[in-house]
Amino acid sequence: MSYFNGNLLAGWLVDGTGDSAKKNFVLEIRKGMISRVYPAKLNNRKEDFIPDNPHLLDLSKYCILPAFMDAHVHLSMSGTTDSVWRQYQLKAGFEEIKPVIEKHIREHLTHGIVAVRDGGDHSGYVYRYVQEDHGTNGNRLIIRNSGRAWKKPGRYGRLVGRSVGEETLDKAIEKEMTCLNSNIPDQVKVINSGINSLKTFSKETPEQFNLDEMRTAVNMAANFGIPVMVHANGRTPVQISIEAGCRSIEHGFFMGEDNLKRMADRGTFWVPTAVTMKSYREQLDNSGQEAAIAQKNLDHQLLQISMAKDSGVRMAVGTDSGSLGVHHGAAVAEEIRLLIQAGLTLENAIVCATANSAELLGLKQTGQLIPGKEATFIAIKSNLKNLQENLNQVEKLFIKGNQII
Ligand SMILES: [Zn+2]
């Protein structure tokens, strides 16, 4: 690890504000923070040095971007398509899953991802990992964990959580948080619909919790100082979740335009996880009906993303990594490319994976490469034109001025 204190010459700078990429810019980095950003005077390089700090890191052949964040992962599960392994990892004990979590952490860092929000697992292993690790596990990935998600008895969600049983949702949250005392998770995860059908296009499932149940749950979580992230597909489950005051809607397939407007009005984040449907399509037999439905589901989600862009919905890149065919680390670039396919500019798609996810994860000091923010960034050896296809070719990662990769 080396600590960089000096000036960095970026061939291209995509700063995470949504502004157009800038050619040949200098980032001045002091004590892990960005102190100045200005155009390079390439005819006279000396101008780019300052007298008391004669260090210039020449990355003129690189694109410099804020480090990525993935707002929806499942660290305890891998994206493998091997059905035997998928079954095994659901039943395995903590000691067996711990190295799996650590492997995924490394995969995130090597892909330039510095923070993730975990959407929960049935056994609460990610929560346990975070507690035992105390944040000093030799890596620098920030994990916002959910513990185990909440669902209604008999409904979808066992994979990532457990049922409230006889309790009301708010009481179940209160009991658990009181029991955990000071070691509470970073957010509450609630499952408030089913999953998308691969047999019937746009089939909606009923909500698991009604508006009153969700509202009291959001208030209860707020009493413990944490937000609610909610798995919701379809018009009614999403509407309930937004109106209840949830911080983010996860997936939101087939939620409809009215819900996009509601989210824009209330500032609710949307994490579309479009890459999950792309992976399904790729994994399924292409000649079958399910692959065709998966493609239609994906196309519909891209249309919703396009409408969200026009309505001003704040979107964050989340991949649902750990679900079938969605691989930790690599999936972030895939999701960014899908946002671009849906009509976002490259720069705005990058905002979704940097500044927006940083805000959603409560990491406002990072996510943008502007003065006053942390010098947490990646370098990709690429020109701007090929950046989209090279997003996974992260050659260097700096966290607060420290070179990690
Ligand atoms: Zn998930």
Residues whose N, C-alpha, C, O or C-beta is under 5 A from the ligand:
A	BS01	ZN	G119 D320
